[in-house]
Amino acid sequence: MTLNNKKIAAVMLALTLATSLSACSNWSKRDRNTALGAGAGAVGGAVLSNGSALGTLGGAAVGGVIGHQVSK
C-alpha cells in the first residue's frame, strides 16, 4: 500500500466513523458535537501527519475536546 493509499484509507475511515456516529439521534447535543469534533479531528490529524496513526489519534482527541467545549 502506497503512502497516498494509506492517506485515503485513513481519511475514508475517519469520515465513515464520523458519519455513523452523527446518526445517533438519541444523543445530546454535546455528545454529537464531541463525536463530530473527534471525527473531524481524526481527518485533520491524518491529513497533517501523512496518515500516521498517532497523528490521527491525536487529532481525534483534540477534536473531541473542542467539540465537547463548543456546546457549553
Secondary structure by P-SEA (a helix, b strand, c coil): ccaaaaaaaaaaaaaaaaaaaaccccccaaaaaaaaaaaaaaaaaaaaacccaaaaaaaaaaaaaaaaaaac
